[in-house]
């Protein structure tokens, strides 16, 4: 079995299958329409990237990282740039739908291809749930600006309403009325005011479902219609973003850029999930390879151009945001509209709200376009039922797969919470990037051909081991607390966990220690208020230096090792990659992409890793119960053995 589950599909076989219209679902002779050029692909890339990130998560990331969040955007852009070059290499060699799934089938084999296909479901379908929920929030806010009010129980998910109700009751019971925010009251009112029977409440996010249905229909009826809608939305939202940047620069106060990294580098990296989520999508256009006029030339250009344009826009927006107001004010869901509203430019705030609705709709459009085409490729190979590769005779789109994608996004969007799916989407995408970068290393080298993208080759024989040595030497010399604790088999607990365990006496101990270390306590501040006001970096340093019991500060023993597991994996990985780079002359760009993407995965936290691994286990169960038995390559292998 070990050989059969890692059977590879050659590049020549993949290309010939597509050329012949291979696939049980395509016997009608219908094929995808070739309608996309490099301009369309670039605009689709921008459509997928410039969305919820620039209008929402950039605010929270700026709150944690301060003006230094621009560094995180650069780091993330470089990481995505390495991955984009690897995607471009694969797209040039294998210009077919399927994206990372097809690339993995050619480089790693069937089992890894299935894993990445299942993982891409997490990126596109689950990611789109988050985008649909985000769009709903922008749309409801836009209606409010025009005096139209929707009941809260029709615009919030069931879980969030229930949690808000319980949290409000808990704060009232404890007498902490001052901690009750207006937003908490509004969310809790959704539970109170909603209709229900026998304790069950009718609470659902209807705008999220409505936009998913509309976008799914648009994707269903054809690539040309999708292209026209995408191009129009992108041109409008980019024009608005550029306008925001230009106007915003006239209201910048340079003093707001100091301190540059108020919470240190770890504060900057705390926004990695939100910032990376803002970049997700440039890879989605690789799923349209069979609908490109010249995929080997245009797909790589489209991905790279869109990534460069989006990075420049993100950095400029981050600079303007953190310059217009203090980073402390940016922990809001709609930071762009918020900062212009705060300085009195309410008309600009209205325009931004309109742009946010358009921007998130375009992201939804590209992701809904990508997922069915990955399923179509998996169905062609027998790993999914043949209905998923059925091409509509009139619209020339993967019709059944598109409808299923719509259902899988629309139904959970009614009830799921956005926070719970954003991090899962980021870790799934990073895993896809890791495999694509690794897959390029396994491809045979080819000479450059005119009119086709070729990944530049830089020998990593000496550079990669040198980078690894510098990383290890830096940890040994500078002794960063997190790495020292990792070696000791312990991990500092989450701030919220530590805070909940503190007694009044513990708070006094921490407050006194913090005052000695930072001399920042104001005269009338209580110990509790002072501790709450500490930035994360300072709070963690105070806890480490305090006399609190080790068990109160750290996860130790077995759980210490478990919580550090992603970090152990990272250091083992870079050591192995260094050895292989030295002995096999690995190309530098994919190695750097692999290492940087895996590092960002370690920053997403233990909980997300557990959810991710559970998701993969479910996928493996489906593979071994259905896909392995129905694999086209597997059936051919059995016939060859029998002959």
C-alpha positions as CSV (number, residue, x, y, z in Angstrom):
1,X,0.0,0.0,0.0
2,X,2.8,2.4,0.8
3,X,3.8,2.6,-2.9
4,X,0.2,2.8,-4.2
5,X,-0.8,5.7,-1.9
6,X,2.2,7.7,-3.1
7,X,1.8,7.0,-6.8
8,X,2.5,10.1,-8.8
9,X,0.7,11.5,-11.8
10,X,3.3,12.6,-14.4
11,X,3.1,16.1,-15.8
12,X,2.7,14.7,-19.4
13,X,-0.2,12.5,-18.2
14,X,-1.9,15.5,-16.5
15,X,-1.7,17.6,-19.6
16,X,-2.9,14.9,-21.9
17,X,-5.8,14.1,-19.7
18,X,-7.0,17.7,-19.8
19,X,-6.4,18.0,-23.5
20,X,-8.6,14.9,-24.2
21,X,-11.4,16.1,-21.9
22,X,-10.7,13.3,-19.5
23,X,-13.0,12.7,-16.5
24,X,-16.2,10.7,-16.0
25,X,-18.1,13.9,-15.6
26,X,-17.1,15.3,-18.9
27,X,-18.4,12.7,-21.4
28,X,-20.7,15.4,-22.9
29,X,-17.7,17.0,-24.6
30,X,-18.1,20.3,-22.8
31,X,-15.0,22.2,-21.8
32,X,-14.1,25.3,-19.8
33,X,-14.1,28.5,-21.7
34,X,-10.7,30.2,-22.3
35,X,-11.5,33.9,-21.6
36,X,-8.8,35.3,-19.2
37,X,-5.7,37.4,-20.0
38,X,-3.0,38.7,-17.8
39,X,-5.0,41.9,-16.9
40,X,-8.0,39.8,-15.9
41,X,-5.8,37.5,-13.8
42,X,-4.1,40.5,-12.1
43,X,-7.4,42.0,-11.3
44,X,-8.7,38.7,-10.0
45,X,-5.7,38.4,-7.7
46,X,-6.3,41.9,-6.4
47,X,-10.0,41.1,-6.0
48,X,-9.1,38.0,-3.8
49,X,-6.5,39.8,-1.7
50,X,-7.8,43.3,-1.1
51,X,-10.9,42.6,1.0
52,X,-11.5,41.9,4.7
53,X,-7.8,42.3,5.5
54,X,-7.5,46.0,4.5
55,X,-10.9,47.0,5.8
56,X,-11.0,44.9,9.0
57,X,-8.1,42.8,10.3
58,X,-5.5,45.5,9.6
59,X,-7.0,47.4,12.6
60,X,-6.5,44.7,15.2
61,X,-3.0,44.0,13.8
62,X,-2.1,47.7,14.2
63,X,-3.5,47.7,17.7
64,X,-1.1,44.9,18.7
65,X,1.9,45.9,16.6
66,X,1.6,49.7,16.5
67,X,3.2,51.4,13.4
68,X,5.6,48.4,13.4
69,X,2.8,46.4,11.8
70,X,4.3,47.6,8.5
71,X,7.2,45.3,9.2
72,X,4.8,42.4,9.4
73,X,3.2,43.3,6.1
74,X,6.7,43.3,4.5
75,X,7.6,39.9,6.2
76,X,4.3,38.4,5.1
77,X,4.6,39.8,1.6
78,X,8.1,38.3,1.2
79,X,6.8,35.0,2.5
80,X,3.9,35.0,0.0
81,X,6.3,36.2,-2.7
82,X,8.5,33.1,-2.3
83,X,5.3,31.0,-2.5
84,X,4.0,33.0,-5.4
85,X,7.1,32.2,-7.4
86,X,6.7,28.5,-6.6
87,X,3.1,28.6,-7.7
88,X,4.1,30.4,-10.8
89,X,6.7,27.7,-11.6
90,X,4.0,25.0,-11.2
91,X,1.5,27.0,-13.2
92,X,3.9,27.3,-16.1
93,X,4.7,23.6,-16.1
94,X,1.2,22.3,-15.3
95,X,-1.4,24.8,-16.7
96,X,-4.5,23.0,-15.5
97,X,-7.2,23.6,-12.9
98,X,-6.5,22.2,-9.4
99,X,-3.9,24.5,-8.1
100,X,-1.8,23.1,-5.3
101,X,-3.7,19.8,-5.4
102,X,-2.6,19.1,-9.0
103,X,1.0,20.3,-8.2
104,X,1.2,17.9,-5.2
105,X,-0.1,14.9,-7.3
106,X,2.8,15.5,-9.7
107,X,5.5,16.0,-7.1
108,X,4.5,14.1,-3.9
109,X,2.0,11.5,-5.0
110,X,-1.7,10.7,-4.4
111,X,-2.0,10.8,-0.6
112,X,-0.3,14.1,-0.2
113,X,-2.4,15.4,-3.1
114,X,-5.5,14.4,-1.3
115,X,-4.3,16.0,1.9
116,X,-3.7,19.3,0.1
117,X,-7.0,19.1,-1.7
118,X,-8.8,18.6,1.6
119,X,-6.7,21.4,3.0
120,X,-7.7,23.7,0.2
121,X,-11.3,23.1,1.1
122,X,-10.3,24.7,4.4
123,X,-8.8,27.7,2.7
124,X,-11.5,28.4,0.2
125,X,-14.8,27.1,1.6
126,X,-14.2,27.8,5.3
127,X,-12.3,31.0,4.5
128,X,-15.3,32.1,2.5
129,X,-17.6,31.6,5.5
130,X,-15.4,34.2,7.3
131,X,-15.6,36.5,4.3
132,X,-19.4,36.1,4.0
133,X,-19.8,36.9,7.7
134,X,-17.5,39.9,7.3
135,X,-19.5,41.2,4.3
136,X,-22.7,40.9,6.4
137,X,-21.2,43.2,9.0
138,X,-20.2,45.8,6.5
139,X,-23.5,45.6,4.7
140,X,-25.5,46.0,7.9
141,X,-23.3,49.0,8.9
142,X,-23.9,50.5,5.5
143,X,-27.7,50.2,5.9
144,X,-27.5,51.9,9.3
145,X,-25.7,54.8,7.7
146,X,-28.8,55.2,5.4
147,X,-31.2,54.9,8.3
148,X,-32.2,51.2,7.6
149,X,-32.2,49.0,10.6
150,X,-32.2,45.2,10.6
151,X,-33.0,43.2,13.8
152,X,-29.8,42.0,15.4
153,X,-31.1,38.5,15.5
154,X,-31.1,38.4,11.7
155,X,-27.5,39.6,11.4
156,X,-25.6,37.6,14.0
157,X,-24.7,33.9,14.4
158,X,-26.4,31.8,17.1
159,X,-23.2,31.0,19.0
160,X,-22.1,34.7,19.3
161,X,-25.6,35.7,20.6
162,X,-25.6,32.9,23.1
163,X,-22.1,33.8,24.4
164,X,-23.1,37.5,24.6
165,X,-26.2,36.6,26.7
166,X,-24.2,34.4,29.1
167,X,-21.3,37.0,29.3
168,X,-23.7,39.8,30.1
169,X,-25.5,37.7,32.8
170,X,-22.1,36.8,34.3
171,X,-20.9,40.4,34.5
172,X,-24.1,41.5,36.1
173,X,-24.0,38.7,38.7
174,X,-20.4,39.7,39.6
175,X,-21.3,43.4,39.8
176,X,-18.9,44.3,37.0
177,X,-21.3,46.7,35.3
178,X,-18.5,49.0,34.2
179,X,-17.1,46.2,32.0
180,X,-20.4,45.9,30.0
181,X,-19.8,47.4,26.5
182,X,-22.5,48.8,24.2
183,X,-21.6,46.1,21.6
184,X,-22.1,43.4,24.3
185,X,-25.6,44.7,25.0
186,X,-26.5,44.8,21.3
187,X,-25.3,41.2,20.8
188,X,-27.1,40.0,23.9
189,X,-30.3,41.7,22.8
190,X,-30.3,39.4,19.7
191,X,-31.0,36.5,22.1
192,X,-33.5,38.3,24.1
193,X,-35.5,39.7,21.2
194,X,-35.4,36.8,18.8
195,X,-38.5,34.6,18.3
196,X,-38.2,31.0,19.6
197,X,-39.9,27.8,20.7
198,X,-39.1,25.7,23.8
199,X,-35.8,27.5,24.5
200,X,-34.6,27.4,20.9
201,X,-34.1,30.8,19.3
202,X,-34.3,31.7,15.7
203,X,-31.0,33.5,15.2
204,X,-29.3,33.5,11.8
205,X,-27.0,35.7,9.7
206,X,-29.3,36.3,6.7
207,X,-27.2,38.9,4.8
208,X,-24.3,36.4,4.8
209,X,-26.4,33.7,3.2
210,X,-27.9,36.2,0.6
211,X,-24.5,37.3,-0.7
212,X,-23.3,33.7,-0.9
213,X,-26.4,32.8,-3.0
214,X,-25.9,35.8,-5.3
215,X,-22.1,35.1,-5.8
216,X,-22.7,31.4,-6.4
217,X,-25.2,32.1,-9.1
218,X,-22.8,34.5,-10.8
219,X,-20.0,31.9,-10.7
220,X,-22.4,29.3,-12.0
221,X,-23.4,31.1,-15.1
222,X,-20.0,31.6,-16.6
223,X,-16.4,32.8,-16.4
224,X,-17.0,35.8,-18.7
225,X,-19.7,37.1,-16.4
226,X,-17.5,36.6,-13.4
227,X,-14.6,38.3,-15.1
228,X,-16.7,41.4,-15.9
229,X,-18.1,41.7,-12.4
230,X,-14.6,41.2,-10.8
231,X,-12.9,43.8,-13.0
232,X,-15.5,46.4,-12.2
233,X,-15.4,45.8,-8.5
234,X,-11.6,45.8,-8.4
235,X,-11.2,49.1,-10.3
236,X,-13.7,50.8,-8.0
237,X,-12.3,49.6,-4.7
238,X,-8.6,50.2,-5.6
239,X,-9.6,53.8,-6.7
240,X,-11.2,54.3,-3.3
241,X,-8.3,52.8,-1.4
242,X,-5.8,55.1,-3.2
243,X,-8.1,58.0,-2.5
244,X,-8.1,57.1,1.2
245,X,-4.3,57.0,1.3
246,X,-3.9,60.4,-0.4
247,X,-6.5,62.1,1.8
248,X,-5.3,60.4,4.9
249,X,-1.7,61.6,4.5
250,X,-2.9,65.2,5.0
251,X,-4.2,64.2,8.5
252,X,-1.1,62.3,9.7
253,X,0.4,63.3,13.0
254,X,4.0,62.0,13.0
255,X,4.0,61.7,16.8
256,X,1.6,58.8,16.4
257,X,4.4,56.8,14.9
258,X,6.3,56.8,18.2
259,X,6.9,54.3,19.7
260,X,7.3,52.3,16.5
261,X,6.9,48.9,18.1
262,X,5.1,49.6,21.5
263,X,4.6,45.9,22.2
264,X,7.9,44.7,20.8
265,X,8.5,42.3,18.0
266,X,6.2,39.7,19.6
267,X,3.4,42.3,19.5
268,X,4.0,42.8,15.8
269,X,3.9,39.1,15.2
270,X,0.7,38.8,17.2
271,X,-1.1,40.1,14.2
272,X,0.3,37.4,11.9
273,X,-3.0,35.6,11.5
274,X,-5.0,38.7,10.5
275,X,-2.2,40.0,8.2
276,X,-1.7,36.7,6.5
277,X,-5.5,36.3,6.2
278,X,-5.3,39.6,4.3
279,X,-2.9,38.1,1.7
280,X,-4.8,34.9,1.2
281,X,-6.2,34.6,-2.3
282,X,-3.5,35.4,-4.8
283,X,-3.1,31.6,-5.3
284,X,-6.8,31.2,-6.0
285,X,-6.3,32.4,-9.6
286,X,-4.1,29.3,-10.3
287,X,-7.4,27.3,-10.3
288,X,-8.4,29.2,-13.5
289,X,-5.5,27.8,-15.6
290,X,-7.8,26.0,-18.0
291,X,-9.7,29.2,-18.6
292,X,-6.6,31.3,-19.5
293,X,-5.8,32.2,-23.1
294,X,-2.0,31.7,-22.4
295,X,-1.7,30.1,-18.9
296,X,2.0,29.4,-19.0
297,X,2.8,33.1,-19.6
298,X,-0.1,34.9,-18.0
299,X,-0.8,33.0,-14.7
300,X,2.7,33.7,-13.2
301,X,2.5,37.3,-14.2
302,X,-1.0,37.7,-12.8
303,X,0.0,36.2,-9.4
304,X,3.2,38.3,-9.1
305,X,1.7,41.6,-10.3
306,X,-1.3,41.3,-8.0
307,X,0.9,40.5,-5.0
308,X,3.2,43.5,-5.6
309,X,0.3,45.9,-6.0
310,X,-1.5,44.6,-2.9
311,X,1.6,44.8,-0.8
312,X,2.2,48.4,-1.7
313,X,-1.4,49.3,-0.9
314,X,-1.3,47.5,2.5
315,X,1.9,49.2,3.6
316,X,0.6,52.6,2.6
317,X,-2.7,52.1,4.4
318,X,-1.0,50.8,7.6
319,X,1.3,53.9,7.6
320,X,-1.7,56.2,7.2
321,X,-3.8,54.5,9.8
322,X,-1.2,54.5,12.5
323,X,-0.3,58.1,11.6
324,X,-3.8,59.5,11.8
325,X,-4.7,58.1,15.2
326,X,-2.9,56.3,18.1
327,X,-2.5,52.6,17.6
328,X,-4.4,52.2,20.9
329,X,-7.6,53.3,19.1
330,X,-7.5,50.8,16.3
331,X,-8.9,47.7,18.0
332,X,-12.1,48.1,15.9
333,X,-13.8,46.1,13.2
334,X,-13.9,48.9,10.6
335,X,-10.6,50.8,11.2
336,X,-10.7,52.8,7.9
337,X,-14.2,54.1,8.4
338,X,-13.4,54.7,12.1
339,X,-10.3,56.9,11.7
340,X,-12.0,59.2,9.1
341,X,-15.1,59.4,11.3
342,X,-12.9,60.3,14.3
343,X,-11.3,63.2,12.5
344,X,-14.7,64.5,11.4
345,X,-14.6,63.3,7.7
346,X,-17.9,61.4,7.9
347,X,-18.6,61.6,4.2
348,X,-15.3,59.8,3.5
349,X,-16.4,57.2,6.1
350,X,-19.6,56.6,4.1
351,X,-17.6,56.0,0.9
352,X,-15.3,53.6,2.7
353,X,-18.3,51.6,4.0
354,X,-19.5,51.3,0.4
355,X,-16.1,50.2,-0.7
356,X,-15.8,47.6,2.0
357,X,-19.1,46.0,0.9
358,X,-17.8,45.8,-2.7
359,X,-14.3,44.6,-1.6
360,X,-15.5,41.7,0.4
361,X,-18.0,40.7,-2.3
362,X,-15.1,40.4,-4.8
363,X,-13.1,38.2,-2.4
364,X,-16.1,36.0,-2.0
365,X,-16.4,35.8,-5.8
366,X,-12.8,34.6,-6.4
367,X,-12.9,32.0,-3.6
368,X,-16.3,30.7,-4.8
369,X,-14.7,30.5,-8.3
370,X,-11.6,28.5,-7.0
371,X,-13.1,25.8,-4.8
372,X,-15.3,24.0,-7.5
373,X,-12.3,23.8,-9.9
374,X,-10.2,22.0,-7.3
375,X,-13.0,19.6,-6.7
376,X,-13.3,19.2,-10.4
377,X,-9.7,18.1,-10.7
378,X,-10.0,15.7,-7.7
379,X,-13.1,14.2,-9.3
380,X,-11.2,13.7,-12.6
381,X,-8.7,11.6,-10.7
382,X,-11.5,9.5,-9.1
383,X,-10.9,10.9,-5.6
384,X,-14.3,12.4,-5.5
385,X,-17.6,11.3,-7.2
386,X,-17.7,12.0,-10.9
387,X,-20.5,14.5,-10.6
388,X,-18.0,17.0,-9.3
389,X,-16.2,17.1,-12.7
390,X,-19.5,17.6,-14.6
391,X,-19.2,20.7,-17.0
392,X,-22.4,22.5,-17.7
393,X,-23.2,22.3,-21.5
394,X,-24.4,25.9,-21.7
395,X,-22.3,27.8,-19.2
396,X,-19.1,25.8,-19.4
397,X,-18.6,25.8,-15.6
398,X,-18.2,22.9,-13.1
399,X,-22.0,23.2,-12.3
400,X,-22.5,20.5,-9.6
401,X,-19.3,21.4,-7.7
402,X,-20.3,25.1,-7.8
403,X,-23.7,24.4,-6.3
404,X,-22.2,22.2,-3.5
405,X,-19.7,24.9,-2.7
406,X,-22.5,27.4,-2.4
407,X,-24.3,25.1,0.1
408,X,-21.2,24.4,2.1
409,X,-20.5,28.1,2.6
410,X,-24.1,29.4,2.9
411,X,-25.4,27.1,5.6
412,X,-22.4,27.4,8.1
413,X,-22.4,31.2,7.5
414,X,-25.9,31.3,9.1
415,X,-24.6,30.0,12.4
416,X,-20.7,30.1,12.6
417,X,-18.5,32.7,14.4
418,X,-16.0,34.5,12.2
419,X,-13.2,34.4,14.8
420,X,-13.2,30.6,14.9
421,X,-12.7,30.2,11.1
422,X,-10.1,32.9,10.4
423,X,-7.2,31.3,12.1
424,X,-8.1,27.9,10.7
425,X,-8.1,29.4,7.2
426,X,-4.6,30.9,7.7
427,X,-3.0,27.7,9.0
428,X,-4.5,25.7,6.1
429,X,-3.2,28.2,3.5
430,X,0.3,28.2,5.0
431,X,0.3,24.4,4.9
432,X,-0.6,24.6,1.2
433,X,2.2,27.0,0.6
434,X,4.7,24.8,2.4
435,X,3.8,21.8,0.2
436,X,3.9,23.9,-3.0
437,X,7.4,25.2,-2.1
438,X,8.5,21.7,-1.2
439,X,7.0,20.3,-4.4
440,X,9.1,22.6,-6.5
441,X,12.3,21.2,-4.9
442,X,11.2,17.7,-6.2
443,X,10.6,18.8,-9.8
444,X,13.4,18.0,-12.4
445,X,15.2,21.1,-13.6
446,X,14.2,22.3,-17.0
447,X,15.8,24.8,-19.4
448,X,14.1,28.2,-19.8
449,X,11.6,28.4,-22.7
450,X,10.7,31.7,-24.5
451,X,7.2,32.9,-23.4
452,X,7.1,30.7,-20.3
453,X,7.9,31.6,-16.7
454,X,11.0,30.0,-15.2
455,X,11.7,30.1,-11.5
456,X,15.2,31.7,-11.0
457,X,17.7,29.2,-9.6
458,X,20.0,30.3,-6.8
459,X,22.1,27.5,-5.3
460,X,21.2,27.2,-1.6
461,X,24.1,24.9,-0.8
462,X,25.9,27.3,1.4
463,X,23.3,30.0,2.1
464,X,20.6,27.8,3.7
465,X,23.0,26.1,6.2
466,X,24.4,29.6,7.0
467,X,20.9,31.0,7.7
468,X,20.1,28.0,9.9
469,X,23.4,28.4,11.8
470,X,22.5,32.1,12.3
471,X,19.1,31.2,13.7
472,X,20.4,28.7,16.1
473,X,23.4,31.0,17.1
474,X,21.0,33.9,17.7
475,X,18.8,31.8,20.0
476,X,21.9,30.7,22.0
477,X,23.4,34.2,22.2
478,X,20.3,36.4,22.8
479,X,18.4,33.8,24.8
480,X,14.9,34.9,23.9
481,X,12.6,33.7,26.7
482,X,10.2,31.7,24.5
483,X,13.1,29.7,23.0
484,X,14.8,29.2,26.4
485,X,11.5,27.9,27.8
486,X,11.0,25.7,24.8
487,X,14.3,23.9,25.6
488,X,13.2,23.6,29.2
489,X,10.0,22.0,28.1
490,X,7.7,24.7,29.3
491,X,5.5,27.3,27.7
492,X,4.1,30.6,29.2
493,X,0.3,30.4,29.6
494,X,-2.0,32.7,27.8
495,X,-2.4,36.1,29.4
496,X,-6.1,35.6,29.9
497,X,-5.5,32.2,31.6
498,X,-2.9,33.7,34.0
499,X,-5.1,36.7,34.8
500,X,-8.1,34.6,35.7
501,X,-5.9,32.6,38.2
502,X,-4.7,35.7,40.0
503,X,-5.8,36.4,43.6
504,X,-5.9,40.0,44.9
505,X,-2.5,39.3,46.6
506,X,-1.1,38.0,43.3
507,X,-2.2,41.2,41.6
508,X,-0.4,43.3,44.2
509,X,2.8,41.2,43.6
510,X,2.6,41.7,39.9
511,X,1.8,45.4,40.2
512,X,4.7,46.0,42.5
513,X,7.1,44.0,40.2
514,X,5.8,45.9,37.1
515,X,6.3,49.3,38.9
516,X,9.9,48.4,39.7
517,X,10.6,47.2,36.2
518,X,8.8,50.0,34.2
519,X,7.8,52.7,36.8
520,X,4.6,53.3,35.0
521,X,1.9,53.1,37.6
522,X,-0.2,56.2,38.0
523,X,-1.1,57.5,41.4
524,X,-4.8,56.5,41.7
525,X,-4.5,53.2,39.6
526,X,-5.4,50.1,41.5
527,X,-3.2,47.0,41.1
528,X,-5.8,45.4,38.9
529,X,-6.1,48.5,36.6
530,X,-2.3,48.7,36.3
531,X,-1.9,45.1,35.3
532,X,-4.7,45.4,32.7
533,X,-3.0,48.4,31.2
534,X,0.3,46.6,30.6
535,X,1.2,45.8,27.0
536,X,1.5,42.0,26.3
537,X,5.3,42.0,26.2
538,X,5.6,43.9,29.5
539,X,2.9,41.7,31.1
540,X,4.7,38.5,30.1
541,X,8.1,39.8,31.3
542,X,6.6,40.8,34.7
543,X,5.0,37.3,35.1
544,X,8.3,35.6,34.2
545,X,10.2,37.7,36.7
546,X,7.6,37.4,39.5
547,X,7.5,35.0,42.4
548,X,4.3,33.3,41.2
549,X,4.4,29.5,41.3
550,X,5.7,27.9,38.1
551,X,2.5,26.0,37.7
552,X,0.6,29.2,37.6
553,X,2.9,30.8,35.0
554,X,3.7,27.9,32.7
555,X,2.4,24.8,31.0
556,X,5.0,22.2,32.1
557,X,5.8,18.6,31.7
558,X,3.8,16.8,29.1
559,X,1.7,19.8,28.3
560,X,4.8,22.0,28.0
561,X,6.1,19.7,25.3
562,X,2.7,19.5,23.6
563,X,2.3,23.3,23.5
564,X,5.8,23.7,22.1
565,X,5.3,21.0,19.5
566,X,5.0,23.4,16.5
567,X,8.3,25.1,17.5
568,X,10.1,21.8,17.9
569,X,8.9,20.9,14.4
570,X,10.2,24.2,12.9
571,X,13.7,23.7,14.3
572,X,13.8,20.1,13.2
573,X,12.6,21.1,9.7
574,X,15.2,23.8,9.1
575,X,18.0,21.5,10.3
576,X,16.9,18.8,7.8
577,X,16.4,21.2,5.0
578,X,19.9,22.6,5.6
579,X,21.4,19.2,5.3
580,X,19.5,18.5,2.1
581,X,20.3,21.9,0.7
582,X,24.0,21.2,1.2
583,X,24.0,17.7,-0.2
584,X,21.5,18.2,-3.1
585,X,22.0,21.9,-4.0
586,X,18.4,22.9,-3.4
587,X,17.1,26.0,-5.0
588,X,17.2,28.9,-2.6
589,X,13.8,30.5,-3.3
590,X,11.5,27.5,-2.6
591,X,13.6,26.7,0.5
592,X,13.1,30.2,1.9
593,X,9.4,30.0,1.1
594,X,9.1,26.6,2.9
595,X,11.0,27.8,6.0
596,X,9.2,31.2,6.3
597,X,5.7,29.7,5.8
598,X,6.3,27.0,8.4
599,X,7.6,29.7,10.8
600,X,4.4,31.6,10.4
601,X,2.4,28.4,11.1
602,X,4.2,28.1,14.5
603,X,3.0,31.7,15.3
604,X,-0.7,30.6,15.0
605,X,-0.8,28.9,18.3
606,X,-1.4,25.4,19.7
607,X,-5.2,25.5,19.5
608,X,-5.2,26.1,15.8
609,X,-2.7,23.3,15.2
610,X,-5.1,20.9,17.1
611,X,-8.0,22.0,15.0
612,X,-5.9,21.7,11.8
613,X,-4.8,18.1,12.7
614,X,-8.3,17.0,13.5
615,X,-9.4,18.4,10.1
616,X,-6.6,16.4,8.4
617,X,-7.6,13.2,10.3
618,X,-11.2,13.5,9.0
619,X,-9.8,14.0,5.5
620,X,-7.6,10.9,5.8
621,X,-10.6,8.8,6.9
622,X,-12.5,9.9,3.8
623,X,-9.5,9.1,1.6
624,X,-9.1,5.5,2.8
625,X,-12.8,4.8,2.9
626,X,-13.6,6.2,-0.6
627,X,-10.9,7.9,-2.6
628,X,-8.3,5.2,-2.4
629,X,-10.7,2.6,-3.7
630,X,-12.0,4.8,-6.6
631,X,-8.7,6.4,-7.7
632,X,-8.2,6.3,-11.5
633,X,-4.5,5.7,-11.0
634,X,-5.2,3.0,-8.5
635,X,-7.6,1.2,-10.9
636,X,-5.0,1.4,-13.7
637,X,-2.4,0.0,-11.4
638,X,-4.6,-3.0,-10.6
639,X,-5.1,-3.7,-14.3
640,X,-1.4,-3.6,-14.9
641,X,-0.7,-6.0,-12.1
642,X,-3.4,-8.4,-13.3
643,X,-1.9,-8.4,-16.8
